[in-house]
Amino acid sequence: MGSEATRGEVELRTHFVDNGDGWRLALHRRHAPDRLDPRRRPVVMVPGFAMNAFILGFHPRGPGIAEYLALAGFEVWCVELRAQGQSVRSSRARRRFGLEDLGTVDLAAAIEGVRRHSAVQAERVDVIGCSLGATYMFIQAAWWPTHRIARMINLGGPLRWTAVHPVLKGLAAAPPLWSAVRIRGTRRIARGVLPVVARVPRLLSVYMTPAICDLSRPDALVQTVDDPVPAINRQIARWIRRGDLVIDGRNLTEDVARLELPLMTVVATGDGIVPEATAASAHDAMAHDRRTLLYAGDEQRPMAHADLFISDLAEAQVFEPIARWLARDAASDGRG
């Protein structure tokens, strides 16, 4: 079953898929019927830590990245994994889960759901991992034996914590505390805090740049966040301390280094959440020549983490280059 809405030329329809682990995952499909190019693969977008798909369809002054890509002729799917956005938990769902569950079980189920409901006939999909969503993408590609990923775009996400902001490094000093503290009502907290910190740009600079972001709609902006998951908080803290993500003795960086999938990496030059060296770590780990590294922002006008999605510079410096990269002849990398 799905629900449908239309905004201008772009149609939005939501489907749900069972992940086999007690969750119904939300899949939000956008396409512009008169512009859809059926020769292109579906594009699957994966939000990250304490995020949901709202930020992928939202921009305060124009189309969000999902709508932009739909208008460029792609069928775009913004997926919400367990505990994200509109995904629904059943009574039989496990209470504890980790990064590996999101990257293997959930993303595999989401991609199969996309292929089942897509109007585009393709064996594989192109995936855009946003922030921690890029890590889920890498886990799926490296650890799921029958993954359906053809090409990967890392939009400001970490693989190896080569560089860490001092605040995150301090928080990561005590991983057990991250899982002991439950943060609820994140949107309510953000709604109260955002207007205050917006008057002190330096407080926001680690995450966004008020000079290039329209913050006049706080009620819309706070819809982009979800409550963080304590067990995942703890995993992230240990990962930051160690550098590499290691689960059950398996090193994700080493496994990603062996992948030969085309990869585009988008780095925000002023990112305080995922610094440049960390965002570029997958690009640096892989050895093949089908890699593209894109810098968003420069010394004069740096871009922070959220700027990749909602800033005045995002369309020209992020959305358009991604659309151009995705539109390259799919036959050159095996369209299947």
Secondary structure, DSSP 4 states (H G I P E B T S, - for coil): -EEEEEETTEEEEEEEEE-SSSEEEEEEEEE-TTT--TTSPPEEEE--TTB-THHHH--TTS--HHHHHHHTT--EEEEE-TTSTT-EE-TTS-S---HHIIIIIIHHHHHHHHHHH-SS--SSEEEEEETHHHHHHHHHHHH-TT--EEEEEEES--SS-SS--HHHHHHTT-HHHHHH-----HHHHHHHHHHHHTTSHHHHTTT--GGGB--S-HHHHGGGB-PPPHHHHHHHHHHHHHSS-EETTEEHHHHHHT--S-EEEEEETT-SSS-HHHHTHHHHH--SS-EEEEEEB-SSSB--TTHHHHBTTHIIIIIHHHHHHHTS-GGGG---
